Amino acid sequence: MRVAHVASHSRRIPLRLCVYYSHLAGGRSLSAKSHVLYLYREVLMLAIRLPQSIEKRLEKLARRTGRTKTYYVREAILQHLDDLEDMALAERALERIRNGEELTIPLEDVLKRYGMEG
């Protein structure tokens, strides 16, 4: 199976995914139209205020790479959001350890268990 084309539009984004099969029974080919999957998802809009210096950097990057400013803002948010979620998980784990609700294993024991002691 090979993905041939993905198209999307703004607001309510219809994703058109055309799937072609490389091997078909009897050597007959099926039209791409019979293998088009339409997926719809709602996209929310968020307006933010940026200092002019950041806006200029973002505009320059978008122009230089041919991608949209929205693409880079979305990527930055997703990456930072992952980091913030990881931090929240670590803080909760630390709190459970300090409250005696979760046990820890000393580093020396871990190294010994896996034959890595120095």
DSSP file (Angstrom, degrees, kcal/mol; ACC not computed):
  #  RESIDUE AA STRUCTURE BP1 BP2  ACC     N-H-->O    O-->H-N    N-H-->O    O-->H-N    TCO  KAPPA ALPHA  PHI   PSI    X-CA   Y-CA   Z-CA
    1    1 A M              0   0    0      0, 0.0     2,-0.4     0, 0.0    20,-0.2   0.000 360.0 360.0 360.0 140.5    0.0    0.0    0.0
    2    2 A R  E     -A   20   0A   0     18,-2.1    18,-2.0     0, 0.0     2,-0.6  -0.996 360.0-133.7-134.9 131.8    1.3    3.4   -0.9
    3    3 A V  E     +A   19   0A   0     -2,-0.4    16,-0.2    16,-0.2     3,-0.1  -0.759  26.7 176.1 -85.5 123.4    0.0    6.8    0.2
    4    4 A A  E     +     0   0A   0     14,-2.1     2,-0.3    -2,-0.6    -1,-0.2   0.805  56.5   5.1 -99.5 -33.6   -0.1    9.0   -2.9
    5    5 A H  E     -A   18   0A   0     13,-0.7    13,-1.6     2,-0.0     2,-0.4  -0.981  46.1-171.4-157.8 136.4   -1.6   12.3   -1.8
    6    6 A V  E     +A   17   0A   0     -2,-0.3     2,-0.4    11,-0.2    11,-0.2  -0.988  15.8 180.0-129.7 124.4   -2.8   14.1    1.3
    7    7 A A  E     +A   16   0A   0      9,-1.2     9,-1.9    -2,-0.4     2,-0.3  -0.954   0.3 179.0-123.4 142.5   -4.6   17.4    1.0
    8    8 A S        -     0   0    0     -2,-0.4     2,-0.3     7,-0.2     7,-0.1  -0.973   9.9-159.2-140.8 158.2   -6.0   19.6    3.7
    9    9 A H        -     0   0    0     -2,-0.3    -2,-0.0     5,-0.2     0, 0.0  -0.853  29.9 -93.3-130.9 164.7   -7.8   22.9    4.0
   10   10 A S  S    S+     0   0    0     -2,-0.3     2,-0.4     3,-0.1    -1,-0.1  -0.145  89.5  15.0 -78.0 175.1   -8.2   25.5    6.7
   11   11 A R  S    S+     0   0    0      2,-0.1     2,-1.0    33,-0.0    32,-0.4  -0.497 134.2  21.4  63.4-116.1  -11.0   25.7    9.3
   12   12 A R  S    S-     0   0    0     -2,-0.4    30,-0.2    30,-0.1    -3,-0.0  -0.727  95.8-145.4 -80.5 108.9  -12.9   22.5    9.2
   13   13 A I  E     - B   0  41A   0     28,-1.4    28,-1.1    -2,-1.0     2,-0.7  -0.650  14.6-163.0 -88.5 112.1  -10.1   20.4    7.7
   14   14 A P  E     - B   0  40A   0      0, 0.0     2,-0.6     0, 0.0    -5,-0.2  -0.830  10.5-156.0 -87.1 123.6  -11.0   17.7    5.3
   15   15 A L  E     - B   0  39A   0     24,-2.9    24,-1.9    -2,-0.7     2,-0.7  -0.881   3.5-159.5 -97.3 121.6   -8.0   15.4    4.9
   16   16 A R  E     -AB   7  38A   0     -9,-1.9    -9,-1.2    -2,-0.6     2,-0.6  -0.904   9.4-175.0-104.3 118.3   -8.2   13.5    1.6
   17   17 A L  E     -AB   6  37A   0     20,-2.0    20,-2.2    -2,-0.7     2,-0.6  -0.940   7.0-162.8-117.7 111.5   -6.0   10.4    1.7
   18   18 A C  E     -AB   5  36A   0    -13,-1.6   -14,-2.1    -2,-0.6   -13,-0.7  -0.833   8.2-165.9 -96.2 125.1   -5.7    8.5   -1.6
   19   19 A V  E     -A    3   0A   0     16,-2.0     2,-0.4    -2,-0.6   -16,-0.2  -0.945   3.5-168.1-116.0 126.9   -4.5    4.9   -1.1
   20   20 A Y  E     -A    2   0A   0    -18,-2.0   -18,-2.1    -2,-0.5     2,-0.5  -0.905  15.5-137.7-112.0 141.5   -3.2    2.9   -4.0
   21   21 A Y        -     0   0    0     -2,-0.4     9,-0.2   -20,-0.2     3,-0.1  -0.849   2.6-155.0-100.5 132.3   -2.6   -0.9   -3.8
   22   22 A S  S    S+     0   0    0     -2,-0.5     2,-0.5     1,-0.2    -1,-0.1   0.742  84.3  41.5 -79.8 -23.0    0.6   -2.2   -5.4
   23   23 A H  S    S+     0   0    0      2,-0.0     2,-0.4     6,-0.0    -1,-0.2  -0.978  70.6 179.9-128.9 122.7   -0.8   -5.7   -5.9
   24   24 A L    >   -     0   0    0     -2,-0.5     3,-1.8    -3,-0.1     2,-0.1  -0.926  36.3 -98.5-122.2 144.7   -4.4   -6.3   -6.9
   25   25 A A  G >  S+     0   0    0     -2,-0.4     3,-1.1     1,-0.3    -2,-0.0  -0.350 106.5   7.7 -60.8 134.2   -6.1   -9.6   -7.5
   26   26 A G  G 3  S-     0   0    0      1,-0.3    -1,-0.3    -2,-0.1     3,-0.1   0.552 117.1 -85.3  73.1   8.1   -6.3  -10.6  -11.2
   27   27 A G  G <  S+     0   0    0     -3,-1.8    -1,-0.3     1,-0.3     2,-0.2   0.535  88.5 139.6  73.1   4.7   -4.0   -7.8  -12.3
   28   28 A R    <   -     0   0    0     -3,-1.1     2,-0.4     1,-0.0    -1,-0.3  -0.580  46.4-137.6 -80.6 144.4   -6.9   -5.4  -12.5
   29   29 A S        -     0   0    0     -2,-0.2     2,-0.3    -3,-0.1    -1,-0.0  -0.821  10.3-143.4-100.4 142.9   -6.3   -1.9  -11.3
   30   30 A L        -     0   0    0     -2,-0.4    -9,-0.1    -9,-0.2     5,-0.0  -0.796  27.8-103.0-101.5 147.1   -8.9   -0.1   -9.2
   31   31 A S    >   -     0   0    0     -2,-0.3     3,-1.0     1,-0.1     4,-0.3  -0.364  22.6-125.2 -68.4 148.4   -9.5    3.6   -9.6
   32   32 A A  G >  S+     0   0    0      1,-0.3     3,-1.8     2,-0.2   -13,-0.3   0.831 108.0  68.1 -60.9 -31.4   -8.0    5.9   -7.0
   33   33 A K  G >  S+     0   0    0      1,-0.3     3,-0.9     2,-0.2    -1,-0.3   0.836  94.2  55.4 -59.8 -33.3  -11.5    7.3   -6.5
   34   34 A S  G <  S+     0   0    0     -3,-1.0    -1,-0.3     1,-0.3    -2,-0.2   0.592 109.7  48.7 -76.2  -7.8  -12.7    4.0   -5.0
   35   35 A H  G <  S+     0   0    0     -3,-1.8   -16,-2.0    -4,-0.3     2,-0.5  -0.173  78.7 124.1-123.4  39.3   -9.9    4.1   -2.4
   36   36 A V  E <   -B   18   0A   0     -3,-0.9     2,-0.5   -18,-0.2   -18,-0.2  -0.885  41.3-162.2-103.5 128.2  -10.3    7.7   -1.1
   37   37 A L  E     -B   17   0A   0    -20,-2.2   -20,-2.0    -2,-0.5     2,-0.5  -0.942   3.9-156.8-111.5 123.3  -10.7    8.1    2.6
   38   38 A Y  E     -B   16   0A   0     -2,-0.5     2,-0.4   -22,-0.2   -22,-0.2  -0.891  10.6-175.4-103.8 126.2  -12.0   11.4    3.9
   39   39 A L  E     -B   15   0A   0    -24,-1.9   -24,-2.9    -2,-0.5     2,-0.4  -0.965   5.2-163.0-118.7 134.6  -11.3   12.3    7.5
   40   40 A Y  E     +B   14   0A   0     -2,-0.4     2,-0.3   -26,-0.2   -28,-0.1  -0.947  12.1 170.2-119.3 140.0  -12.7   15.4    9.1
   41   41 A R  E     -B   13   0A   0    -28,-1.1   -28,-1.4    -2,-0.4     2,-0.3  -0.996  32.9-117.1-145.1 145.4  -11.5   17.1   12.3
   42   42 A E        -     0   0    0     -2,-0.3     2,-0.5   -30,-0.2   -30,-0.1  -0.619  24.9-156.4 -81.1 139.4  -12.3   20.4   13.9
   43   43 A V        -     0   0    0    -32,-0.4     2,-0.3    -2,-0.3    -2,-0.0  -0.977   6.1-148.9-119.5 123.9   -9.4   22.9   14.2
   44   44 A L        -     0   0    0     -2,-0.5     2,-0.4   -32,-0.0   -33,-0.0  -0.643  11.8-133.7 -90.8 149.4   -9.6   25.5   16.9
   45   45 A M        -     0   0    0     -2,-0.3     2,-0.4     2,-0.0    -1,-0.0  -0.845  17.3-169.4-105.2 139.6   -8.0   28.9   16.4
   46   46 A L        -     0   0    0     -2,-0.4     2,-0.5     2,-0.0    -2,-0.0  -0.995   7.9-154.3-129.0 125.3   -5.9   30.6   19.0
   47   47 A A        +     0   0    0     -2,-0.4     2,-0.3     2,-0.0    -2,-0.0  -0.853  17.4 179.4-100.6 133.6   -4.8   34.2   18.7
   48   48 A I        -     0   0    0     -2,-0.5     2,-0.5     2,-0.0    -2,-0.0  -0.946  26.0-127.6-131.3 153.9   -1.6   35.3   20.5
   49   49 A R        -     0   0    0     -2,-0.3    -2,-0.0     0, 0.0     0, 0.0  -0.876  28.8-171.3-100.8 130.4    0.3   38.5   20.8
   50   50 A L        -     0   0    0     -2,-0.5     2,-0.0     2,-0.0    -2,-0.0  -0.931  29.1-107.0-121.0 144.1    4.0   38.4   19.9
   51   51 A P    >>  -     0   0    0      0, 0.0     4,-2.2     0, 0.0     3,-0.6  -0.380  37.7-113.5 -60.7 149.4    6.7   40.9   20.3
   52   52 A Q  H 3> S+     0   0    0      1,-0.2     4,-2.5     2,-0.2     5,-0.2   0.838 115.3  59.0 -57.0 -35.2    7.7   42.4   17.0
   53   53 A S  H 3> S+     0   0    0      2,-0.2     4,-1.9     1,-0.2    -1,-0.2   0.895 108.3  44.1 -64.0 -39.7   11.2   40.8   17.2
   54   54 A I  H <> S+     0   0    0     -3,-0.6     4,-2.7     2,-0.2    -2,-0.2   0.907 111.9  53.2 -70.5 -41.7    9.7   37.3   17.5
   55   55 A E  H  X S+     0   0    0     -4,-2.2     4,-2.6     1,-0.2    -2,-0.2   0.905 109.5  49.1 -58.9 -42.4    7.2   38.0   14.7
   56   56 A K  H  X S+     0   0    0     -4,-2.5     4,-2.5     2,-0.2    -1,-0.2   0.909 111.7  48.4 -65.1 -42.3   10.0   39.1   12.4
   57   57 A R  H  X S+     0   0    0     -4,-1.9     4,-2.4     2,-0.2    -2,-0.2   0.917 113.2  48.1 -62.5 -42.7   12.1   36.0   13.2
   58   58 A L  H  X S+     0   0    0     -4,-2.7     4,-2.5     2,-0.2    -2,-0.2   0.915 112.1  48.7 -64.0 -44.7    9.1   33.8   12.5
   59   59 A E  H  X S+     0   0    0     -4,-2.6     4,-2.5    -5,-0.2    -2,-0.2   0.909 111.8  49.6 -61.6 -43.6    8.3   35.5    9.3
   60   60 A K  H  X S+     0   0    0     -4,-2.5     4,-2.5     2,-0.2    -2,-0.2   0.914 111.9  48.1 -63.3 -44.2   11.9   35.2    8.1
   61   61 A L  H  X S+     0   0    0     -4,-2.4     4,-2.1     2,-0.2     6,-0.3   0.923 112.7  48.3 -62.5 -45.3   12.0   31.5    8.9
   62   62 A A  H  X>S+     0   0    0     -4,-2.5     4,-1.9     1,-0.2     5,-0.6   0.916 113.8  46.4 -62.3 -44.1    8.7   30.9    7.2
   63   63 A R  H  <5S+     0   0    0     -4,-2.5    -1,-0.2     1,-0.2    -2,-0.2   0.905 113.3  49.3 -64.8 -42.2    9.8   32.8    4.1
   64   64 A R  H  <5S+     0   0    0     -4,-2.5    -1,-0.2    -5,-0.2    -2,-0.2   0.834 121.1  33.7 -67.7 -33.9   13.2   31.1    4.0
   65   65 A T  H  <5S-     0   0    0     -4,-2.1    -1,-0.2    -5,-0.2    -2,-0.2   0.610 101.4-123.1-100.6 -13.8   11.8   27.5    4.3
   66   66 A G  T  <5S+     0   0    0     -4,-1.9     2,-0.2     1,-0.3    -3,-0.2   0.586  73.1 118.8  80.4   8.8    8.5   27.8    2.4
   67   67 A R      < -     0   0    0     -5,-0.6    -1,-0.3    -6,-0.3    -2,-0.2  -0.580  67.4-100.7 -99.5 169.0    6.5   26.7    5.4
   68   68 A T     >  -     0   0    0     -2,-0.2     4,-1.5     1,-0.1     5,-0.1  -0.502  18.9-122.6 -88.3 158.7    3.8   28.8    7.2
   69   69 A K  H  > S+     0   0    0      1,-0.2     4,-2.6     2,-0.2     5,-0.2   0.887 115.2  59.4 -61.5 -38.2    4.2   30.7   10.4
   70   70 A T  H  > S+     0   0    0      1,-0.2     4,-2.8     2,-0.2     5,-0.2   0.891 100.7  55.2 -57.6 -41.2    1.4   28.6   11.8
   71   71 A Y  H  > S+     0   0    0      1,-0.2     4,-2.4     2,-0.2    -1,-0.2   0.945 111.3  43.1 -57.8 -49.4    3.4   25.4   11.1
   72   72 A Y  H  X S+     0   0    0     -4,-1.5     4,-2.3     2,-0.2    -2,-0.2   0.872 113.9  50.1 -69.3 -37.0    6.3   26.7   13.2
   73   73 A V  H  X S+     0   0    0     -4,-2.6     4,-2.5     2,-0.2    -1,-0.2   0.932 112.1  48.5 -64.9 -44.6    4.2   28.0   16.0
   74   74 A R  H  X S+     0   0    0     -4,-2.8     4,-2.7    -5,-0.2    -2,-0.2   0.927 112.2  48.6 -61.2 -45.3    2.3   24.7   16.2
   75   75 A E  H  X S+     0   0    0     -4,-2.4     4,-2.4    -5,-0.2     5,-0.2   0.904 111.5  49.6 -61.8 -42.3    5.5   22.7   16.3
   76   76 A A  H  X S+     0   0    0     -4,-2.3     4,-2.4     2,-0.2     5,-0.2   0.914 112.4  47.6 -64.0 -42.7    7.0   24.9   19.0
   77   77 A I  H  X S+     0   0    0     -4,-2.5     4,-3.0     2,-0.2     5,-0.2   0.936 112.1  49.4 -64.2 -46.0    3.9   24.6   21.1
   78   78 A L  H  X S+     0   0    0     -4,-2.7     4,-2.1     2,-0.2    -2,-0.2   0.918 112.8  46.7 -61.1 -43.9    3.7   20.8   20.7
   79   79 A Q  H  X S+     0   0    0     -4,-2.4     4,-1.8     2,-0.2    -1,-0.2   0.933 116.5  43.7 -64.0 -45.6    7.4   20.4   21.6
   80   80 A H  H  X S+     0   0    0     -4,-2.4     4,-2.6     1,-0.2    -2,-0.2   0.876 110.8  55.3 -69.1 -36.2    7.1   22.7   24.6
   81   81 A L  H  X S+     0   0    0     -4,-3.0     4,-2.6    -5,-0.2    -1,-0.2   0.902 105.9  52.2 -62.8 -41.0    3.8   21.1   25.7
   82   82 A D  H  X S+     0   0    0     -4,-2.1     4,-2.4    -5,-0.2    -1,-0.2   0.927 110.6  48.5 -57.9 -45.4    5.5   17.6   25.7
   83   83 A D  H  X S+     0   0    0     -4,-1.8     4,-2.3     1,-0.2    -2,-0.2   0.911 111.8  48.6 -62.3 -43.2    8.3   19.0   27.9
   84   84 A L  H  X S+     0   0    0     -4,-2.6     4,-2.3     2,-0.2    -1,-0.2   0.893 111.2  49.9 -65.6 -39.5    5.7   20.6   30.3
   85   85 A E  H  X S+     0   0    0     -4,-2.6     4,-2.1     2,-0.2    -1,-0.2   0.909 110.9  49.7 -65.3 -40.9    3.7   17.4   30.5
   86   86 A D  H  X S+     0   0    0     -4,-2.4     4,-2.4     1,-0.2    -2,-0.2   0.902 110.2  51.1 -61.9 -41.2    6.9   15.4   31.2
   87   87 A M  H  X S+     0   0    0     -4,-2.3     4,-2.6     2,-0.2    -2,-0.2   0.910 108.7  50.9 -63.2 -42.8    7.8   17.9   34.0
   88   88 A A  H  X S+     0   0    0     -4,-2.3     4,-2.1     1,-0.2    -1,-0.2   0.904 110.6  49.2 -62.8 -41.3    4.4   17.5   35.6
   89   89 A L  H  X S+     0   0    0     -4,-2.1     4,-2.2     2,-0.2    -1,-0.2   0.915 111.9  48.7 -62.9 -42.9    4.7   13.7   35.6
   90   90 A A  H  X S+     0   0    0     -4,-2.4     4,-2.5     1,-0.2    -2,-0.2   0.898 110.3  51.0 -64.7 -40.8    8.2   14.0   37.1
   91   91 A E  H  X S+     0   0    0     -4,-2.6     4,-2.1     2,-0.2    -1,-0.2   0.894 110.6  48.8 -64.6 -39.3    7.0   16.4   39.8
   92   92 A R  H  X S+     0   0    0     -4,-2.1     4,-2.2     2,-0.2    -2,-0.2   0.902 111.5  49.6 -65.9 -40.5    4.1   14.1   40.7
   93   93 A A  H  X S+     0   0    0     -4,-2.2     4,-2.3     2,-0.2    -2,-0.2   0.916 110.6  50.2 -63.9 -42.8    6.4   11.1   40.9
   94   94 A L  H  X S+     0   0    0     -4,-2.5     4,-2.6     1,-0.2    -2,-0.2   0.896 109.5  51.4 -61.8 -40.5    8.8   13.1   43.2
   95   95 A E  H  X S+     0   0    0     -4,-2.1     4,-1.8     2,-0.2    -1,-0.2   0.906 109.6  49.4 -63.3 -41.9    5.9   14.0   45.4
   96   96 A R  H  <>S+     0   0    0     -4,-2.2     5,-2.6     2,-0.2     6,-1.0   0.891 111.6  49.8 -64.4 -38.9    4.8   10.3   45.7
   97   97 A I  H ><5S+     0   0    0     -4,-2.3     3,-1.4     4,-0.2    -2,-0.2   0.937 111.2  48.1 -64.4 -46.7    8.4    9.4   46.6
   98   98 A R  H 3<5S+     0   0    0     -4,-2.6    -1,-0.2     1,-0.3    -2,-0.2   0.809 111.1  51.4 -64.6 -29.9    8.7   12.1   49.2
   99   99 A N  T 3<5S-     0   0    0     -4,-1.8    -1,-0.3    -5,-0.2    -2,-0.2   0.421 116.0-115.8 -86.0   1.5    5.3   11.0   50.7
  100  100 A G  T < 5S+     0   0    0     -3,-1.4    -3,-0.2    -4,-0.2    -2,-0.1   0.652  84.9 118.7  74.5  15.3    6.5    7.4   50.9
  101  101 A E  S   <S+     0   0    0     -5,-2.6     2,-0.4    -6,-0.2    -4,-0.2   0.600  73.6  40.4 -87.1 -12.4    3.9    6.3   48.4
  102  102 A E  S    S-     0   0    0     -6,-1.0    -2,-0.2    -5,-0.1     2,-0.2  -1.000  78.1-135.9-140.1 136.6    6.5    5.1   45.8
  103  103 A L        -     0   0    0     -2,-0.4     2,-0.3    -3,-0.1    -6,-0.1  -0.554  13.9-151.1 -91.6 155.2    9.8    3.2   46.4
  104  104 A T        -     0   0    0     -2,-0.2    -1,-0.0    -7,-0.1     0, 0.0  -0.824   9.0-135.3-119.2 162.4   13.1    4.0   44.8
  105  105 A I        -     0   0    0     -2,-0.3     5,-0.1     3,-0.0    -2,-0.0  -0.980  29.0-116.4-117.7 125.1   16.1    1.7   43.9
  106  106 A P    >>  -     0   0    0      0, 0.0     4,-1.7     0, 0.0     3,-0.6  -0.285  22.3-121.6 -59.1 144.4   19.5    3.0   44.8
  107  107 A L  H 3> S+     0   0    0      1,-0.3     4,-2.8     2,-0.2     5,-0.2   0.870 111.9  59.0 -55.2 -41.2   21.8    3.5   41.7
  108  108 A E  H 3> S+     0   0    0      1,-0.2     4,-2.3     2,-0.2    -1,-0.3   0.889 105.5  49.5 -57.7 -39.9   24.4    1.1   43.0
  109  109 A D  H <> S+     0   0    0     -3,-0.6     4,-2.5     2,-0.2    -1,-0.2   0.884 110.8  49.2 -67.3 -39.1   21.7   -1.7   43.1
  110  110 A V  H  X S+     0   0    0     -4,-1.7     4,-1.8     2,-0.2    -2,-0.2   0.935 112.3  47.7 -65.0 -45.8   20.6   -0.9   39.5
  111  111 A L  H  <>S+     0   0    0     -4,-2.8     5,-3.6     1,-0.2     6,-0.6   0.909 114.0  47.3 -61.0 -43.0   24.2   -1.0   38.3
  112  112 A K  H ><5S+     0   0    0     -4,-2.3     3,-1.4    -5,-0.2    -1,-0.2   0.910 108.3  55.3 -64.7 -43.1   24.9   -4.2   40.1
  113  113 A R  H 3<5S+     0   0    0     -4,-2.5    -1,-0.2     1,-0.3    -2,-0.2   0.861 114.9  39.1 -59.2 -37.5   21.7   -5.8   38.8
  114  114 A Y  T 3<5S-     0   0    0     -4,-1.8    -1,-0.3    -5,-0.1    -2,-0.2   0.194 115.4-110.4-102.4  16.3   22.7   -5.1   35.2
  115  115 A G  T < 5S+     0   0    0     -3,-1.4    -3,-0.2     1,-0.1    -4,-0.1   0.837  83.4 120.5  64.9  34.9   26.4   -5.9   35.6
  116  116 A M      < +     0   0    0     -5,-3.6    -4,-0.2    -6,-0.2    -5,-0.1   0.216  28.7 135.5-115.1  13.7   27.5   -2.3   35.2
  117  117 A E              0   0    0     -6,-0.6    -9,-0.0     1,-0.1    -8,-0.0  -0.392 360.0 360.0 -70.8 144.3   29.3   -1.7   38.5
  118  118 A G              0   0    0     -2,-0.1    -1,-0.1     0, 0.0    -6,-0.0   0.428 360.0 360.0 -87.8 360.0   32.6    0.1   38.3
